[in-house]
Amino acid sequence: MNSQSPTDQLRDAMRGSRNPGQGAPGNPGAGGLARHPGAGSGGVEVLSDTQGVDFSSWLQRWHWETEHTWDPLIPDEVNPPILKSGMVVIRFRVLPNGRLVEPNGVILEGRSGDSALDRAAWGALTGSNYPPLPRDFKGPFLELRAYFLYNMEQR
């Protein structure tokens, strides 16, 4: 059994997904997304009981999938000279097969103040293809909260 908390597992998984050589070509690392360097994940919180299951590999894949779906959806106004900023917070549930529980399982908890930024973050989640949850996890779903940052520092 892994002794790390889910939050620590996530932090490690996110660091790993941004290491050069481990991500997709063109993934620039900690500086942001390929076409939108001002955008970046503020992380994700695991809200469900993990039942002692190690989610680090799944979270790393979640992060990679989400960023690669998000990048083309991000409005160009987040780039210079405009540099729109904001944070979007979305709570969501993932079924054991990797699909999101929709429509009631995806909730916009925090708006950025700009509907285009909100739509891009929403589309990043709802448009991604996530892998199945680890087989050892026997819960009905995994509940998470994701933070999408535009020209803001990570918390």
C-alpha positions as CSV (number, residue, x, y, z in Angstrom):
1,M,0.0,0.0,0.0
2,N,1.3,3.5,-0.9
3,S,1.9,5.7,2.1
4,Q,1.4,8.9,0.2
5,S,-1.9,10.8,0.5
6,P,-3.9,11.3,-2.7
7,T,-2.8,14.9,-2.8
8,D,0.9,13.9,-2.6
9,Q,0.3,11.3,-5.3
10,L,-1.2,13.9,-7.5
11,R,1.6,16.4,-7.0
12,D,4.1,13.7,-7.9
13,A,2.0,12.5,-10.9
14,M,1.7,16.1,-12.2
15,R,5.4,16.7,-11.9
16,G,6.1,13.5,-13.8
17,S,3.7,14.4,-16.6
18,R,5.7,17.6,-17.3
19,N,9.1,16.1,-17.2
20,P,10.9,16.4,-20.6
21,G,11.0,13.0,-22.3
22,Q,7.9,11.7,-20.6
23,G,5.3,13.9,-22.2
24,A,4.2,14.3,-25.8
25,P,6.4,16.1,-28.3
26,G,5.9,19.8,-28.0
27,N,5.0,19.7,-24.3
28,P,7.1,22.5,-23.0
29,G,7.2,21.5,-19.4
30,A,6.4,23.7,-16.4
31,G,6.1,26.8,-18.5
32,G,2.5,26.0,-19.7
33,L,0.8,24.5,-22.7
34,A,2.4,24.3,-26.2
35,R,0.3,27.1,-27.8
36,H,-0.7,28.9,-24.7
37,P,2.2,29.4,-22.2
38,G,0.0,31.4,-19.8
39,A,-2.4,28.5,-19.3
40,G,-1.7,25.8,-16.8
41,S,-3.3,23.3,-14.5
42,G,-3.6,24.4,-10.9
43,G,-4.0,20.8,-10.1
44,V,-6.7,18.4,-9.1
45,E,-8.0,17.4,-5.7
46,V,-9.2,13.8,-5.1
47,L,-12.4,14.2,-3.1
48,S,-13.4,10.5,-2.9
49,D,-12.2,7.9,-0.6
50,T,-9.4,6.2,-2.6
51,Q,-9.7,3.0,-0.6
52,G,-5.9,2.8,-0.3
53,V,-5.6,2.5,-4.1
54,D,-2.5,4.2,-5.8
55,F,-3.9,6.6,-8.4
56,S,-0.6,8.3,-9.3
57,S,-0.3,6.6,-12.8
58,W,-4.0,7.3,-13.5
59,L,-3.7,10.9,-12.4
60,Q,-0.6,11.4,-14.5
61,R,-2.6,10.1,-17.6
62,W,-5.6,12.2,-16.6
63,H,-3.4,15.3,-16.5
64,W,-1.8,14.6,-19.9
65,E,-5.2,13.9,-21.6
66,T,-6.8,16.9,-20.1
67,E,-4.0,19.3,-21.1
68,H,-3.9,18.0,-24.7
69,T,-7.7,18.4,-25.1
70,W,-7.6,21.8,-23.4
71,D,-4.8,23.4,-25.4
72,P,-6.7,23.8,-28.8
73,L,-9.8,25.1,-26.9
74,I,-8.0,27.9,-25.1
75,P,-8.8,31.4,-26.5
76,D,-5.9,33.2,-28.0
77,E,-6.7,36.1,-25.8
78,V,-4.8,34.4,-23.0
79,N,-1.6,35.1,-25.0
80,P,0.2,38.5,-25.3
81,P,-0.8,41.3,-25.7
82,I,-4.2,40.7,-24.1
83,L,-3.2,38.2,-21.4
84,K,-6.7,37.4,-20.1
85,S,-6.6,35.8,-16.7
86,G,-8.8,33.8,-14.5
87,M,-9.3,30.5,-12.7
88,V,-12.0,27.9,-13.4
89,V,-12.9,25.3,-10.9
90,I,-14.8,22.1,-11.9
91,R,-15.9,19.2,-9.7
92,F,-16.5,16.0,-11.6
93,R,-17.0,12.3,-11.2
94,V,-15.2,9.5,-13.2
95,L,-16.8,6.1,-13.6
96,P,-14.7,2.9,-13.3
97,N,-14.6,2.8,-17.2
98,G,-13.0,6.2,-17.3
99,R,-16.1,8.1,-18.6
100,L,-17.4,11.1,-16.8
101,V,-20.8,11.0,-15.0
102,E,-22.8,13.5,-17.1
103,P,-24.7,15.7,-16.9
104,N,-25.1,15.9,-13.1
105,G,-21.5,14.6,-12.3
106,V,-19.8,17.7,-13.8
107,I,-20.3,20.9,-11.9
108,L,-18.8,24.3,-12.6
109,E,-17.9,25.5,-9.1
110,G,-15.8,28.5,-9.9
111,R,-16.1,30.8,-12.9
112,S,-13.2,32.8,-14.3
113,G,-15.3,35.8,-15.2
114,D,-14.9,35.1,-18.9
115,S,-17.3,32.6,-20.6
116,A,-14.7,31.6,-23.2
117,L,-12.2,30.6,-20.5
118,D,-14.9,28.7,-18.7
119,R,-16.0,26.9,-21.9
120,A,-12.4,25.9,-22.7
121,A,-11.9,24.3,-19.2
122,W,-15.3,22.6,-19.4
123,G,-14.5,21.2,-22.9
124,A,-11.1,20.0,-21.6
125,L,-12.8,17.6,-19.2
126,T,-15.9,16.6,-21.2
127,G,-13.9,16.2,-24.4
128,S,-11.1,14.0,-23.0
129,N,-10.9,10.2,-23.2
130,Y,-9.7,9.0,-19.9
131,P,-8.5,5.5,-19.2
132,P,-10.3,3.2,-16.8
133,L,-9.7,3.7,-13.1
134,P,-7.3,1.3,-11.4
135,R,-8.9,-2.2,-11.1
136,D,-8.3,-2.3,-7.4
137,F,-10.7,0.6,-6.9
138,K,-14.1,-0.7,-6.1
139,G,-16.0,2.5,-5.6
140,P,-18.9,3.6,-8.0
141,F,-16.9,6.6,-9.1
142,L,-13.9,8.8,-8.3
143,E,-14.8,12.4,-7.5
144,L,-12.3,15.1,-8.2
145,R,-12.0,18.9,-8.4
146,A,-9.8,20.4,-11.1
147,Y,-8.4,23.9,-11.3
148,F,-7.7,25.5,-14.7
149,L,-5.5,28.7,-14.5
150,Y,-5.1,31.4,-17.1
151,N,-2.1,33.7,-16.5
152,M,-2.2,33.1,-12.8
153,E,0.2,31.4,-10.4
154,Q,-0.5,28.0,-9.1
155,R,-1.9,28.0,-5.5
